[in-house]
Amino acid sequence: MKTYDEKHIKNVVLIGAAKSGKTTLAEDMLFEAGIIPKRGSVEERNTVSDYHEVEHARGNSVYATTLHTEWRDYKINIIDTPGLEDFIGEVASSIRVCDTAVMVLHAYNGVEVGTEQIWDYVDRYAKPTILAVNQLDHENANYQQVLDQARRFFGAAVTVMQYPVNQGPGFNAIIDLLKMTMYRFPEGGGKPEKLPIPDDEKAQAEAWHNTLVEKAAENDDALMELYFEKGSLDEDELRQGLKIGMMKHQVFPLFCLSALRNMGSGRLMGFIDNVAPSAVEMPPERTEDGREVPCDPAGSTCLFVFKTLLEPHIGKLSFFKVMSGELKAGQELYNEKGNTSERLNQLFIADGKNRQQVDRLRSGDIGCTLKLKNTFTNHTLNDPKFNSQIDPIHFPPPRVRTAIIAKNKADDEKLGEVLNEIHMEDPTLEVEYNRELKQVILHGQGELHLAITKWRLEHVYNMQVDYLPARIPYRETIQKAAQANYRHKKQSGGAGQFGEVFMKIEPWFEGMPASKEFPVRDTEEIVLSWGGKLVFNNCIVGGAIDTRFLPSILKGVMEKMQEGPLTGSYVRDVQVSVYDGKMHPVDSNDISFKIAGMMAFREAFHQAAPQLLEPVYDLEASAPDVMMGDIMSELQSHRSIITGMDSGDAKQVIKARTPQAELDHLFAALRNVTQGKAKVKAIFAEYAPVPADVQRKLSEDYRKIEQQNGQH
């Protein structure tokens, strides 16, 4: 394969909604360049990018797939991404390493659900952006409607480069406003015929061409002077102005396509070659500590791993971008995060499942390697003399969760290993081994994300699993003071057990005054790992209980606080005062007083108006004004308390407090009623009392489980 210098390597990511035609466009680009001899199709399951079994089963992209094409002395690296927001992690990592985003818009559906979440990442990294209106051969194609939607969504940066002459089933011609030429394609697509613009289109073409010239000129003072001087700009000057505007994130050129019919992709690739910036022209990358890493071919070798993939029969593939320097096969680099040196014995250019081995990769290029031991997504590999950690990809937090168990208990250990592997590939799927809830919990981006994970477990790893509702980490506390005593006495030949404890418990709060009822000899204040406090007072007078048994009483109380009497949840914010008791000169020991303390606390707790607390989240939901009524209704039906509303940019933001027990169902409900147009985020706020009826039901359910366990 030809070695390209850093100025002739272009990195583009194809983004857009599901079914907009990204995978078909990628296939078309490879075919046009002669990389593949024949175009595959999504329906026939033979495209280069959608090659995983799960993608064939669903008919949608699930993974971001790296490809490349070579077009007129330029190498174009392409990453084809999924269009469903459940797989936003794949999109985020791809946008992070590419230098130009190609947003594919369906010629009928226009700016679709999920575009906003994708655009957040494009905007965050200020990536130069091209808009491509695809499927102009669709029977309901409406170019003007899509253009209007794009201008409403993306703003004044939308810059028309082309428009169709005869959209719909007979689509075969595009007017190009940069070259002021009409391209007419043969019936089977491919290389178009270049024709003069028809007379009945000249006025429209001239008007849009003038707008294009003004848009190109306004991004550079020198070009603006030329424009005033000459009244126009030539093609090279237009390209220069468009590139400057794209890099300022102020020009989004808009192109026309029918990828399915092989019409328009060649012109798009030509524009990527000539106008879209290369990595060396982009602003320098930044490290975690804010230092700049220019894309310098003469600099120290530095590469950033943006994706990890486990392939059957091959092992771990690490996809990376060469941020600086030149990478040679066999080179050894240092990974500070993994605290290891890694030798990259083989370097590849990937086209889906096919890999082409190369001996070197230049600065700005994208490639992959095999079997790095301790290097994962978001890691940086450096020349040992030059240490820098590239600012990582910031993945979105999860939005839904479920508990998971292996149907075969013998698979429990294997399940843990497999889930860790899947998380390594997909950092947006988080795995939590929750000791408190006694569950393994998966946190994902949506119901589909979790469903695909289950499919992979069953079909790729041959492991049958069940999803169960994830438990809620409730807390228990008390609302009033109560006293209780408990005598533990056991005789079974030889030394017996004896211990009696009298205690008072009461709600604890910050700044609570000292007890006047029982003089406090000493106090231990314990900050609980699960939140809240336990204050333990020694109020023993006259030696009723030897001081050496107080730690055992405290241990018994702490054990019961880890499995509260109401629902088995952690107990918090309680003050315990041990004020009397009895002991035996022979039979009293630590275990006796631990049991007595535990049982006295349990009995007192039931008399102290126990209160169950639930985690409550601050929630924000933003959506167009017309959807506010549906959102309000859903919030109220999921025990949410509305706390405020803001407005801006034709959107309303509703703020609410929502119990965690309702969150998973609420996210799904809001996605349904807003067709996915609502942006929802939730942050833990506090623990708050649950309603009395909810507490009663949860407590009854816990008692039934306890009784069933006792019978067994």
C-alpha positions in Angstrom: 0.0 0.0 0.0 1.2 3.5 -0.8 2.5 5.5 2.1 0.8 8.9 2.4 2.2 11.9 4.1 0.3 13.7 6.8 -1.1 16.3 4.5 -2.7 13.7 2.3 -4.5 11.7 5.0 -8.1 12.7 5.8 -10.1 11.2 8.6 -13.9 11.3 8.4 -16.6 9.9 10.5 -20.1 9.1 9.1 -22.7 10.1 11.6 -26.5 10.4 11.5 -29.8 8.6 12.3 -30.4 4.9 11.8 -31.5 4.1 8.2 -30.1 7.4 6.8 -27.7 5.3 4.7 -24.3 5.7 6.3 -23.2 2.1 5.8 -24.4 2.2 2.1 -22.5 5.5 1.6 -19.3 3.9 3.1 -19.7 0.9 0.7 -20.2 3.3 -2.2 -17.0 5.2 -1.3 -14.9 2.0 -1.2 -16.4 0.8 -4.5 -15.9 4.1 -6.3 -12.3 4.1 -5.3 -11.8 0.5 -6.4 -11.0 -0.8 -2.9 -13.8 -3.4 -3.4 -14.9 -4.9 -6.7 -18.6 -5.0 -6.0 -20.9 -3.2 -3.7 -22.6 -5.1 -0.9 -25.9 -4.2 0.7 -27.3 -4.1 4.2 -30.2 -6.3 3.1 -27.9 -8.9 1.8 -25.7 -8.7 4.9 -22.5 -8.4 2.9 -21.3 -4.8 3.4 -17.7 -4.2 4.5 -18.6 -2.3 7.7 -21.6 -4.1 9.1 -19.9 -7.5 9.4 -20.7 -8.6 13.0 -23.3 -11.3 13.5 -25.5 -9.1 15.7 -25.6 -6.4 13.0 -26.7 -9.0 10.5 -29.4 -10.2 12.9 -30.7 -6.6 13.5 -30.1 -5.0 10.1 -28.5 -2.0 11.9 -25.0 -0.9 12.7 -24.1 -1.7 16.4 -20.3 -1.1 16.2 -18.3 1.8 14.8 -16.2 0.3 11.9 -13.0 1.6 10.6 -12.5 1.6 6.8 -10.3 3.4 4.3 -10.4 4.5 0.7 -7.9 6.1 -1.7 -9.1 8.9 -3.9 -7.0 11.0 -6.3 -3.7 10.8 -4.3 -5.4 11.1 -0.9 -6.1 8.4 1.7 -9.4 8.8 3.4 -9.9 7.0 6.6 -13.7 6.4 7.2 -15.4 5.4 10.4 -19.0 4.2 9.9 -21.0 4.6 13.1 -24.3 3.4 14.5 -27.3 5.7 14.2 -29.2 4.6 17.3 -28.5 6.6 20.5 -28.2 3.5 22.6 -24.8 3.1 20.9 -23.6 6.7 21.4 -20.4 5.5 22.9 -19.3 4.1 19.5 -20.2 7.5 18.0 -18.4 9.5 20.7 -15.1 7.7 20.3 -15.2 8.0 16.5 -15.9 11.7 16.5 -13.1 12.2 19.0 -10.4 10.9 16.6 -11.7 12.1 13.2 -11.0 15.4 11.7 -14.2 15.9 9.8 -17.8 14.7 10.5 -20.1 13.8 7.7 -23.6 14.1 9.0 -25.9 12.0 6.7 -29.5 13.3 6.5 -32.3 11.2 5.0 -33.9 13.1 2.1 -37.4 12.5 3.5 -36.9 12.2 7.3 -34.5 15.1 7.5 -33.0 15.9 10.9 -34.2 12.9 12.9 -34.4 11.7 16.5 -31.0 11.1 18.0 -29.3 13.8 15.9 -29.1 16.2 18.8 -27.1 13.8 21.1 -24.7 13.0 18.2 -24.3 16.7 17.5 -23.4 17.4 21.1 -20.2 15.6 20.6 -19.4 17.2 17.2 -20.1 20.6 18.8 -18.0 19.8 21.9 -14.9 19.0 19.8 -15.8 21.7 17.2 -15.2 19.2 14.4 -15.5 20.5 10.8 -18.7 19.2 9.4 -20.2 18.3 6.1 -23.9 17.6 5.6 -24.9 15.0 3.1 -28.6 14.7 2.0 -28.9 11.0 1.0 -31.6 8.9 -0.6 -32.7 11.7 -3.0 -34.1 8.8 -5.1 -36.7 8.2 -2.3 -40.3 8.5 -3.5 -41.0 11.1 -0.8 -37.6 13.0 -1.0 -38.0 16.7 -0.2 -34.7 18.5 -0.5 -36.0 21.9 0.4 -37.8 20.6 3.5 -34.5 18.9 4.7 -32.6 22.1 4.0 -35.0 24.2 6.0 -34.8 21.6 8.9 -31.0 21.7 8.7 -30.9 25.5 8.9 -33.2 25.4 11.9 -31.1 22.8 13.7 -27.6 23.7 12.6 -28.1 27.4 12.1 -26.7 29.8 9.5 -23.5 27.7 9.0 -25.4 25.4 6.6 -24.0 26.2 3.2 -25.5 24.8 0.0 -22.9 23.2 -2.3 -25.3 21.2 -4.4 -29.0 20.8 -5.1 -30.9 18.1 -7.0 -32.6 18.7 -10.3 -35.1 15.9 -10.3 -35.4 14.3 -6.8 -37.6 11.2 -6.4 -37.5 7.8 -8.1 -36.0 9.4 -11.3 -33.2 11.2 -9.5 -30.1 11.3 -11.7 -28.7 14.9 -11.7 -27.1 17.4 -9.3 -26.2 21.0 -9.8 -22.8 21.8 -8.2 -22.5 25.4 -7.1 -18.8 25.3 -6.5 -18.0 24.2 -10.1 -21.2 25.7 -11.5 -21.8 22.4 -13.4 -24.6 19.9 -13.7 -23.6 16.3 -13.0 -25.9 13.8 -14.7 -25.4 10.1 -13.7 -26.0 7.1 -15.9 -28.8 4.7 -14.9 -26.5 2.4 -12.9 -24.7 5.3 -11.2 -21.0 5.8 -11.3 -19.0 8.5 -13.2 -21.4 11.4 -14.1 -21.5 13.4 -17.3 -20.6 17.1 -16.9 -23.1 19.4 -18.5 -23.9 23.1 -18.6 -26.5 24.2 -16.1 -29.9 24.2 -17.9 -31.4 27.6 -18.7 -34.4 27.0 -16.4 -32.0 26.4 -13.4 -29.5 29.2 -14.1 -31.2 31.9 -12.0 -31.5 29.6 -9.0 -27.9 28.3 -9.4 -26.5 31.9 -9.7 -28.4 33.0 -6.6 -27.1 30.1 -4.5 -23.6 30.4 -6.0 -23.4 34.1 -4.9 -24.5 33.1 -1.4 -21.7 30.5 -1.4 -19.1 33.0 -2.5 -20.2 35.4 0.2 -20.1 32.6 2.8 -16.6 31.6 1.7 -15.3 35.2 1.7 -16.7 36.2 5.2 -14.3 33.8 7.0 -11.1 35.5 5.9 -10.2 39.2 5.7 -7.9 38.7 2.7 -10.6 36.8 0.8 -13.1 39.5 1.7 -10.9 42.1 0.2 -10.5 40.0 -3.0 -14.2 39.5 -3.2 -14.8 43.3 -3.0 -12.1 43.9 -5.5 -13.2 41.3 -8.1 -16.9 40.9 -7.2 -16.4 37.1 -7.0 -13.9 34.4 -6.1 -12.4 31.6 -8.2 -12.7 27.9 -7.4 -9.4 27.7 -5.5 -10.2 30.8 -3.5 -13.7 29.4 -2.7 -12.1 26.2 -1.4 -9.7 28.2 0.8 -12.6 30.2 2.3 -14.7 27.1 2.9 -11.8 25.3 4.6 -11.3 28.3 6.9 -15.0 28.4 7.7 -15.2 24.7 8.4 -12.3 24.9 10.8 -13.9 27.8 12.6 -17.1 25.6 12.8 -18.9 28.4 10.9 -19.5 26.6 7.5 -21.2 23.3 7.1 -21.2 22.5 3.3 -24.2 20.5 2.2 -24.0 17.9 -0.6 -26.5 15.7 -2.4 -26.4 11.9 -2.8 -28.0 8.6 -3.6 -25.5 6.2 -2.1 -27.8 3.3 -3.0 -27.6 4.2 -6.7 -23.9 5.2 -6.6 -24.6 8.9 -7.3 -22.6 11.7 -5.7 -20.1 9.9 -3.5 -17.2 10.7 -5.9 -17.8 14.4 -5.7 -18.1 14.2 -1.9 -14.7 12.4 -1.7 -13.2 15.0 -4.0 -14.3 17.8 -1.7 -12.9 15.8 1.3 -9.6 15.6 -0.5 -9.4 19.2 -1.5 -11.1 21.1 1.3 -11.7 19.0 4.5 -8.7 19.6 6.8 -6.1 17.0 7.5 -5.0 16.2 11.1 -1.9 18.3 10.6 -4.0 21.4 9.8 -6.3 20.9 12.9 -5.6 22.5 16.3 -3.1 20.5 18.4 -4.4 17.8 20.6 -4.3 18.4 24.3 -3.1 16.3 27.2 -4.9 15.7 30.4 -2.8 18.5 32.0 -3.5 21.0 29.2 -0.3 20.7 27.2 -0.4 20.8 23.4 0.5 17.8 21.2 0.9 19.0 17.6 0.4 16.6 14.8 4.1 16.7 13.9 5.6 14.0 11.7 9.0 14.8 13.1 7.8 14.7 16.7 8.0 12.0 19.3 5.7 9.0 18.6 2.4 9.3 20.4 -0.7 7.3 19.7 -4.2 7.3 21.3 -6.3 4.2 21.6 -9.9 5.1 20.9 -11.5 1.6 20.5 -10.9 -1.9 21.8 -12.5 -5.0 20.1 -12.3 -8.7 20.9 -12.6 -10.7 17.7 -13.2 -14.5 17.8 -10.2 -16.5 16.8 -8.0 -13.4 16.7 -8.0 -11.8 20.2 -7.9 -8.2 21.2 -7.7 -5.5 18.5 -6.7 -2.0 19.6 -7.6 0.9 17.2 -5.6 4.0 17.5 -4.8 7.4 15.9 -1.1 8.4 15.5 -1.2 11.8 17.2 2.5 12.7 16.6 5.6 11.2 15.0 5.8 8.1 12.9 5.0 4.5 14.1 7.0 1.6 12.8 6.1 -2.1 13.2 8.0 -3.6 16.1 8.3 -0.3 17.9 8.1 -0.3 21.7 6.1 2.4 23.4 5.3 3.1 27.0 1.8 3.2 28.5 1.8 5.2 31.8 -1.8 4.3 32.7 -1.1 0.6 32.2 2.4 1.0 33.7 3.8 -1.1 31.0 5.8 -1.1 27.8 4.0 -2.5 24.7 5.7 -3.8 21.5 3.5 -3.2 18.4 4.7 -6.1 16.4 2.1 -5.8 13.6 0.4 -2.7 12.2 -2.8 -2.9 10.1 -5.1 -0.8 8.1 -8.6 -2.1 8.8 -11.5 -2.4 6.4 -14.2 -4.1 8.5 -13.0 -7.6 9.3 -10.3 -7.4 6.7 -6.9 -6.1 7.7 -4.0 -5.0 5.5 -0.6 -5.2 7.1 1.7 -2.2 6.8 5.2 -1.5 8.1 4.6 2.1 9.2 1.9 4.7 9.9 2.5 8.5 9.7 1.3 11.2 12.0 -2.5 11.7 11.6 -3.2 8.2 10.4 -5.6 5.6 11.9 -4.6 2.0 12.3 -4.9 -1.0 14.6 -2.7 -3.6 16.2 -3.1 -7.0 17.9 -2.7 -8.3 21.5 -1.7 -5.3 23.5 -1.6 -6.8 27.1 -2.4 -3.8 29.3 -3.6 -1.1 26.9 -7.2 -0.2 26.6 -9.6 2.4 25.3 -8.5 6.0 26.3 -4.9 4.9 26.9 -2.0 6.8 25.3 1.2 5.1 24.1 4.3 7.2 23.9 8.0 7.1 23.0 9.5 6.3 26.4 11.4 9.6 26.4 8.2 11.6 25.9 5.3 11.2 28.3 1.9 12.7 27.5 -1.6 11.5 28.3 -4.1 12.6 25.6 -7.3 14.1 27.0 -9.7 11.1 27.1 -13.0 10.5 25.4 -15.7 11.6 27.8 -18.4 8.9 27.5 -22.0 9.7 28.5 -23.3 8.4 31.9 -25.6 5.4 31.8 -29.4 6.0 31.8 -31.0 2.6 32.6 -30.0 -0.4 34.7 -30.9 -4.0 35.3 -29.7 -6.9 37.4 -28.2 -9.9 35.7 -27.8 -13.5 36.7 -26.5 -16.6 35.0 -29.2 -19.3 34.6 -26.6 -21.9 35.3 -25.0 -21.1 38.7 -21.8 -22.8 37.5 -21.5 -19.9 35.1 -21.4 -17.2 37.8 -17.6 -16.8 37.7 -17.5 -16.9 33.9 -20.2 -14.3 33.6 -18.2 -11.9 35.6 -15.2 -12.4 33.3 -17.3 -12.0 30.2 -19.0 -8.8 31.4 -15.6 -7.3 32.1 -14.6 -8.1 28.6 -17.7 -6.5 27.2 -17.1 -3.4 29.3 -13.6 -3.3 27.9 -15.0 -3.1 24.4 -17.9 -0.8 25.4 -17.1 1.7 28.2 -20.7 3.0 28.2 -21.9 -0.4 29.6 -20.9 -0.3 33.2 -20.8 -3.4 35.4 -21.4 -3.0 39.1 -20.9 -5.8 41.7 -23.1 -4.4 44.4 -22.5 -6.1 47.8 -25.3 -4.1 49.4 -28.0 -5.2 47.0 -26.4 -8.6 46.5 -26.7 -8.2 42.7 -24.6 -7.8 39.6 -26.0 -4.7 37.9 -25.6 -3.6 34.3 -25.9 0.2 33.6 -26.5 1.0 30.0 -27.7 3.7 27.6 -31.1 2.3 27.0 -33.3 -0.9 26.8 -31.9 -1.7 23.3 -28.3 -1.4 24.6 -29.1 -3.9 27.4 -30.9 -6.2 24.9 -27.9 -6.3 22.6 -25.7 -7.2 25.5 -27.9 -10.1 26.4 -27.9 -11.2 22.7 -24.1 -11.2 22.7 -23.9 -13.2 25.9 -26.3 -15.8 24.5 -25.1 -16.0 20.9 -21.4 -15.1 21.1 -20.4 -16.4 24.5 -23.0 -19.2 24.7 -24.2 -18.2 28.1 -27.8 -18.1 29.1 -28.7 -15.2 31.4 -31.8 -13.6 32.9 -32.4 -9.9 33.5 -34.1 -9.0 36.9 -35.2 -5.7 38.3 -32.3 -4.0 39.9 -33.0 -3.5 43.6 -33.0 0.0 45.2 -30.5 0.9 47.8 -33.0 2.0 50.4 -31.9 3.3 53.9 -33.7 2.9 57.2 -33.8 5.4 60.1 -36.1 6.3 63.0 -38.4 9.2 63.9 -38.6 9.1 67.7 -36.7 7.8 70.7 -37.3 4.3 72.1 -35.8 2.1 74.8 -35.3 -1.7 75.0 -33.3 -4.3 76.8 -32.3 -7.8 75.9 -30.9 -10.6 78.0 -28.9 -13.2 76.2 -28.5 -16.4 78.2 -27.3 -19.7 77.0 -26.2 -22.8 78.9 -25.0 -25.9 77.1 -22.7 -27.7 79.6 -19.4 -26.1 80.6 -19.1 -22.3 80.3 -22.3 -20.6 79.3 -23.2 -17.2 77.7 -24.7 -14.3 79.5 -25.1 -10.7 78.7 -27.9 -8.1 79.3 -28.0 -4.7 77.7 -30.3 -1.7 78.2 -30.2 0.9 75.5 -32.0 4.0 74.3 -32.0 4.9 70.6 -33.1 8.2 69.0 -32.8 10.0 65.7 -29.5 11.7 65.2 -29.0 15.0 63.4 -26.2 17.5 63.0 -25.8 19.7 66.1 -27.8 17.4 68.3 -27.5 18.4 72.0 -26.0 16.0 74.5 -28.4 13.6 76.3 -29.6 14.9 79.7 -31.4 11.7 80.6 -28.3 9.6 80.9 -24.9 11.1 81.7 -22.5 10.3 78.8 -19.1 9.0 79.9 -17.7 8.9 76.4 -18.9 9.0 72.8 -17.8 7.4 69.5 -19.0 9.1 66.4 -18.9 6.8 63.3 -19.2 8.1 59.7 -21.0 5.3 58.0 -19.6 4.1 54.6 -23.2 4.0 53.2 -24.0 7.6 54.3 -25.1 9.2 57.6 -23.7 8.6 61.1 -24.0 6.4 64.1 -23.3 8.1 67.5 -22.6 5.5 70.2 -22.7 6.8 73.8 -21.4 4.9 76.8 -23.7 5.9 79.7 -22.9 3.0 82.0 -22.4 4.0 85.7 -21.4 1.8 88.6 -19.8 -0.9 86.5 -23.0 -2.6 85.5 -21.2 -3.7 82.3 -17.4 -3.9 82.1 -16.0 -1.3 79.7 -14.3 -4.1 77.8 -17.7 -5.3 76.5 -18.7 -2.0 75.0 -16.9 -2.6 71.7 -18.8 -5.9 71.4 -22.2 -4.2 72.0 -21.2 -1.6 69.3 -20.2 -4.5 66.9 -23.7 -6.1 67.4 -25.4 -2.7 66.7 -23.3 -2.2 63.6 -24.1 -5.7 62.3 -27.8 -5.0 62.7 -27.4 -1.6 61.0 -26.0 -3.4 57.9 -29.3 -5.3 57.6 -32.0 -3.1 59.0 -35.2 -4.6 60.6 -37.6 -3.1 58.1 -36.3 -4.2 54.7 -32.8 -5.5 55.3 -31.4 -2.1 54.1 -28.6 -0.1 55.7 -29.6 2.0 58.8 -28.3 5.5 59.2 -28.5 8.6 61.5 -29.1 7.0 64.8 -27.8 7.8 68.3 -27.4 4.8 70.6 -27.0 5.2 74.4 -26.1 2.1 76.4 -27.1 3.0 80.0 -27.4 -0.2 82.0 -27.0 -4.0 81.9 -25.9 -7.0 83.7 -23.0 -9.4 83.4 -21.9 -12.7 84.9 -18.4 -13.2 86.4 -18.0 -16.5 84.5 -20.4 -16.7 81.6 -20.2 -13.1 80.2 -18.0 -12.7 77.1 -17.8 -10.7 73.9 -20.2 -12.9 71.9 -22.8 -12.6 74.6 -22.8 -8.8 74.6 -22.6 -8.6 70.8 -25.8 -10.7 70.6 -27.5 -8.7 73.4 -26.6 -5.4 71.8 -27.8 -6.5 68.4 -31.2 -7.8 69.7 -31.8 -4.8 72.0 -31.1 -2.5 69.1 -33.5 -4.5 66.9 -36.4 -4.3 69.5 -35.8 -0.6 70.1 -35.8 0.1 66.4 -39.2 -1.4 65.9 -40.6 0.9 68.7 -38.9 4.1 67.3 -41.3 4.8 64.4 -39.0 3.3 61.8 -38.8 5.2 58.5 -37.7 3.9 55.1 -35.7 6.3 53.0 -35.2 6.1 49.2 -32.6 7.7 46.9 -34.0 10.7 45.1 -32.5 12.3 42.0 -32.5 15.8 40.6 -33.8 15.4 37.0 -33.8 17.7 34.1 -35.8 17.1 30.9 -35.4 19.4 28.0 -37.6 19.2 24.9 -39.6 21.4 22.4 -42.4 23.4 23.9 -45.2 21.3 22.4 -44.0 18.2 24.4 -44.1 19.8 27.8 -47.6 18.6 28.6 -46.7 14.9 28.0 -43.5 15.2 29.9 -45.3 16.8 32.9 -47.8 14.0 32.9 -45.2 11.3 32.8 -43.2 12.9 35.6 -46.2 13.2 37.9 -47.2 9.6 37.2 -43.8 8.5 38.3 -43.8 10.1 41.7 -41.8 13.1 40.6 -42.1 16.5 42.2 -41.7 19.4 39.8 -39.2 22.0 41.1 -39.0 24.5 38.3 -39.0 25.3 34.6 -36.6 27.3 32.4 -36.8 28.1 28.7 -34.5 28.9 25.8 -33.7 28.1 22.2 -37.3 27.0 21.5 -37.0 24.5 24.2 -38.3 24.1 27.8 -36.4 22.6 30.6 -38.4 20.9 33.4 -36.7 20.3 36.7 -38.0 17.7 39.1 -37.1 15.4 41.9 -37.6 11.7 41.1 -37.2 8.6 43.2 -34.6 6.1 41.8 -37.3 3.4 41.9 -39.1 5.3 39.1 -36.1 6.4 37.0 -35.7 3.4 34.7 -39.4 3.3 33.7 -39.4 7.1 33.5 -36.5 7.3 31.0 -38.3 4.8 28.8 -41.6 6.6 29.1 -40.1 10.0 28.2 -38.3 8.5 25.2 -41.6 7.1 24.0 -43.8 10.2 24.4 -41.2 12.6 22.9 -40.0 10.2 20.1 -36.6 10.4 21.7 -36.4 14.2 21.4 -36.1 14.8 25.1 -32.7 15.2 26.7 -32.9 13.8 30.2 -30.2 13.7 32.8 -30.4 12.8 36.5 -28.0 13.3 39.4 -28.3 11.9 42.9 -29.7 14.5 45.3 -30.5 12.9 48.7 -32.3 10.3 50.6 -36.0 11.1 51.4 -38.8 9.3 53.2 -40.9 7.0 51.0 -44.7 7.3 51.1 -46.3 5.2 53.9 -48.0 2.8 51.5 -44.8 2.1 49.7 -43.0 1.5 53.0 -45.7 -0.9 54.2 -45.6 -2.9 51.0 -41.8 -3.1 50.9 -41.7 -4.1 54.6 -44.3 -6.8 54.1 -42.4 -8.2 51.0 -39.3 -8.4 53.1 -41.0 -10.3 56.0 -42.4 -12.8 53.5 -38.9 -13.4 52.1 -37.5 -13.8 55.6 -40.2 -16.3 56.5 -39.6 -18.3 53.3 -35.9 -18.3 54.0 -36.6 -19.5 57.6 -38.7 -22.4 56.3 -35.8 -23.5 54.1 
